[in-house]
Amino acid sequence: MILSLRKQFNSLFTDDKHALLLKKLDAACGTRVDFRVSETPCFFPRELLDSMEQAGSDLIHQILSNKDYLKKSGQMIPEPFRVGRQDAHPLFVSVDFGLVRDGHGNIVPKLIELQGFPTLYGYQVLLCDLYKDVHGLSDELTSFLGGLNKESYVQVMREAIAGAHEQSNVILMELDPFKQKTLPDFNASEKMFGVTIVNIRDVLRDGRSLYYVKNGRRVPIHRIYNRVIADELMRSNIQLPFDFRDDVDAEWAGHPNWFFHISKFSIPFLHHDVVPKTVFLSEMNGVPDNLEQWVLKPLFSFAGVGVKVGPTREEIISIPEERRHEYVLQEKVEYGDVIDSPFGGTKAEVRIMYVWDKELRAVNNLVRMGRGKMMGVDHNRNMMWVGGSAGLYIP
């Protein structure tokens, strides 16, 4: 949308450059990147990113100032994940905006969802570096927000994730991490942020202590960068060697409760120009006639699992009455064709990534590009110039 940069990039792009980017990205991540990477970064005006950064901050503060809401969202936490010693605020928050065109043709953001859970804080750094390196883009361009550069960003993230602890005592905890599509981010985080990747299956408890075994030696766990997605863990139905609710001598770098406090459950309680109409399925009187203008979303799913764009009447009616409070219907956001590509106008969804250290701050962004029915990379297969990307701008 910085038209001069878009035209220049498109005119100089070659398939060989993209192949080189993918090769270098796999090498930098220490594993194959299995989700689709877009051929292009996005070039955003700073004012657009500023507006999303401010709107996201407004929404997060709105949630945290609503004690009645926090009580209600706390009641939604499944018992196995109702963890004690909750922090006063989330350490990590992501807010996703779809880019739409208003009645005057201007590009404006609309809230898609928000989540009190970590995102690709490590991987995005590598991706942005390689976009600039492979395509010879200006060093002036950056994706970092809040006045940060690469060095200060890594420092902020290291302090948030590891604090003063040794890397071996700070774990990035996930279910079967080396089988996850997000492994590129885990590897990047291990290198950049002072954290060790550990499978939750391998976390053991001895009294108040947690540890994992490496080279036959017990290694104490002092801090947990939690990347375990609750609904995936519940679906797996595995027997864990420890309980999330155990009172142990380990800190949470991202307390698990915030996954539930800041989620799609929040959206019906929010009031802001960027928020589309959203209602709990349990509170709807009947089924809307214009279902093609609505999106059905389960509250605590991740990566688009269970989301239905333009659900059918039968799909809604089939949800049992006792489970309807676990779903929302959200007014469909009509993404605009905002990115000019060789395959026509392409839609974009921007994630503003926040860290709460001394105060809430936006630190980076990521972008999903698509021309499919939904924006996730899984819904834009067999297309070109779509997939995971980054928003670059001139500070």
N, C-alpha and C positions, 0 to 999 in steps of 0.2 A: 504493500500500500504506500510505501515510499516509491513512487512510480519510476523515478530515475534509476534506483537500485534494482527494481524488478525487471525493467527493460534490459539493463546491462547484464544481469545474471542470466536471463532467458536467452539472450543473444550469444553468450559465451559458453553455455552449458553443453557438455557432451556426455554420452553414456559412459565413456571411459573414465571420466572424472568421478561419476557416481560409483562405478565399480571399484575405483581406487579408494573412495571414501568408505565403502562397506568393508573392504579388505583391512584398511587401517583401523576401522572401528572395532572389528572383531579382535584384532591384535591388541588394541588398547584395553578392551574389556576382558581379555583373557578367555574369551569364549565366543561362540557364534551368537550373534544377535538374531533371534528367531522371529521377532516382530518386524513389520515392514517399516523401513526408514525412508522418509520422503526424499525425493531428489533435491529438494530446495528448502532452505530456511525461509522464514517469513520476515519481511522488512516492515516494521510497525512504526508509525509516528509515536514519539514519546508520549504525547498527550493521551493517546488511546491506552497505552499501558498504565499511565498514571491514573486514568479514570477507573480501570479495573482494579488496580492496587488499592485505591481509596474505597471503592465499593466493597471489595472483599473485607477490608479492615472494618468498615462500618457494620457489615453483617456479623462478623465474628464478635465484635464488642456488643452488638445487640443481643446475641445469644447469651454471652457471659453476664450481662446485666439483668437478665430475666430469671430471677430465682425460681419462679413458678415453673418456667420451662425446664430448668435444670433438674428440678424435682421430678417432673413428668418423664424426661428423657432418662433419668436414672432408673426409673421403674421399668424401662424397656430393656435394661441390660440383663441378658440371660444369667441365671444364677452362677454358672461355672465361670463367668467372666466379671463378676461383681467384685472388683479388686479393691482392697483397702488402701489407705494412705494416698488418696487421690490428690494430685497437684491442684493448685488454685486456678490454673489455666493450662491449656494444651501447649505442648512444646512444639508440635508440628501441625500445620493446617494447610490444606489445599482448597482453593476455590476455583471452580471451572465455569467459564463464560463462553457461550456461543456468540459469534459475531453476526449481527443481523443488520439489515438496512431499515432505517426509520422512514416515515412518510416523505421525507425530503431527500432520501438517498444517502443520508449520512450513515456511517458505520458506528453502531453502538453495541455495547455488551448486554447480554441477558444471562442471568444465572441458570446454570444447568444443575450443578450440585456442589456440595462442599463436604469435606471430610477431615476429621481430627486425627489424621494418620499420616505417616511419612510417605513420600513419593520418590521420584527418581532424582534425588539430590546429587548423587554422584555421577550417574550416567550422562545427565544433561551437560555437565561440564565438558566431558570428552566429546560429545556430539557437536557442541558449539565450536570447540577448538578445531575440530576436523572440517566442519563446514568452511571456516575461515581459511584454514591451511590449504585444503585441496582446491578451493575455488579462488584463492588469492584475494579474499575479501579484506577490506580495510581493518586495521587493528582498532580503529575508532569504534567499530561496531561491537556491541556487547549484549548479552542476555541478562546480566546481573542487574538486580534492582536495589533500591535503597542506598545508592552511592557506593556500592561494593565493587571491587575488582576481584580477579581470581584469587589473589593472595588473601585478601580480607574475608572473602566468602568462605574459603577453606578453613580459615581460623574460626569464624563464627560457627561453622558446622562441627569442627572438632570439639569446640567448647560445649556445644549443645549435646553432642552424642557421647563423647568420652569424658568430658570434664577434666579432672586432674588424674584420672586413673590410667594405669598402664594398658596398652592395647590388648595384651593377652587376657586381661581381666574384664574387658568390655566386649560383649558379644552382640553381633547382629543375629537375632534369633528368628528363624523361620522354619516352617514345616517343609522338610526335604528341599533345602535351598538350592542344591545343585541340579535339581530337576525343574526349577521354576523358570518361566520366561524372563523374570526380573533378575536373573543371575548376573547379567552385565552390570546392573546397578549395584548389586551386592559386592562384586569384585572391585568396582570402582570405589565404593565406600570403604572397603577394607584398606585399599591403598591410600586413600586421601584423608580419611577421617579418624584413623586410629581405633579400628574395631575388628574383631575376629568373627568370621562366619561360623555359626554353630547350629546344627539341626536341633530343633526342640526335642526330638526323640532322644537326644544324647545328653540333655540337661538332667543332672541328678541332684538329689537333696540329701543332706546329712545334717539333721537338726535344723538350725536356722541358716545353714550355709548351702548355697548352690555351687555346683562345679561341673566341669566337663573333663573328659580324659583325653590327653594328647601325649602321644609317645609313651603310653603307659603311666603317665603322671597326672595326678589330679590338679586341675587348674581352677582356682577360685573365681567365681563370677561376682563382680562388684557392681556392674551396671549393665542393663539390658536395653539395647536398641531394638525395640519390638517391631518386627515386620510380619508377625503371624496374623493372618486375616481370620477373624473369628468364625465367619460362616464356613470357610474352607475347613477349618479345624473341626467344626461340628459335623460337617458332611463326611469327613474322613473317619469319624467314630473310632479314633485310636485311643488307647489307654496311655496317658502321659505319665512319665516318671515323677512329675511334680504337679502341684495344683496352683493355678494362677492366684488363688485366694490365700495361699500359704503366707504367713507372716515371716519373711526371711530377710536376711541382711544383704539385700541387693536393691539398687535403685532402678527405676524405670526411666529410660530416655524415650519418652513418649508413653505416658500412662495409658494402659489399655482401655480404661473407661471412656476416654475421649473419642474413641472410634464410634461409640454409640451416642454420646452427647452432641457431637457435631457431625451430622449425617443428613440423609434425605428426610429423616424425621423432623429436622429443624425447619425445613422450608415453609410448611404451612404457618409457622409462627412468625415469619419474617415479614417486614414491611419496608419496601424500598422500590424505587423505580425499576431496578434491574431484575426484580423477582417476578417470574410468571405466576399466574394463578395456580395454586397447588392445594389439593384437599386430600384428606385421608379417605380411603375408599369406604371405610366404615361410617363416615359422616355424610356420604352422598345419598340424596333422595332419588333412588332409581338409577338408571344408566343413561348417560347423555346420548342424545341422538347423533351428534356430530363426533363420533369417536375417532374419526380420522384426524381430528384436531387435538387429540390428547395422547399422552404417553403414560403407560402403566409401569410403575417402578416398585420393586420390593425394597424395603427400607434399608436393609443392611447388606445388600449384595455388593459385589465389587467387580470392576471391569465389565460392566454392562450385563452381568449374568441375570437372566430373568426379566430384563426390560423389554417391553412390548410397545413399539411405536405404532399408533393407530390400532389399538387392541380391538378384537371382535367382542360383540356382546356376550358370546358364549365363553370367551376367555375370562371375562369379568365375573359372570354368573357362576363359573366353575370354582371360584375361590370360596372356600367355606366361610360362613358368617363369622366364626370364632377367630379367623385369621385375617380378616379384612383390615384390622387396625395395623397390620404389618405391611400395607401397601399404600402408595399415594397415586393419585391421578394428577398429572401436571400438564398444563396447557402447552401444546407443542411449540417449540421455538423454531421459527422458520429461518434457518441459517441463510445468510446471503452468500452469493458467489463473489468472494472478496479477494481471492488470490488468482492472478492471471497466470495460467499454465498453458503449455502446448496442447492440452486436452480440454481446454475451456475453463470457465470459472470454477474455482474450487472453494469449498467451505472450510472454515477454520474454527476450532475450539481451543481456547487459551486457558491454561492452568497457571494461576498465580500461586507461588510456593512461599509459605510464611514460616518463620521460626520465631518463637517467643523466648528471647534471652532476658534482657532487662525489660524489654517491652516488645510488643508485637511488631515485627518488621517483615516486609516482603523482601525476598532474597534472590529469586530467580523465576523463570517461567519455562513452560514447555507448551508445545502446540500439537494438536492432532489435526491433520488435514484429511478431507474425505469428500467423496461425491456419492457415497452410499446412503442407505436409509438411516444408519447410525454412524457416529464418528469414530468409534473404537477401531483399532487397526484390524481386529478380527472381522469387521463388517465392511472392509474396503479391500478385499483380496482381488487379485487379478486386475488391478488398476495401477496406473502410473501417476507419479506426482501426487501421491497420497501417503498417509502414514504418520509416524512420529516425526516431529520437527521441533524447531525452536524459533522464538521470536527475537530477532536482533533489532537494535535501535541505536540511534546516535544520542548519547547522554547530553 
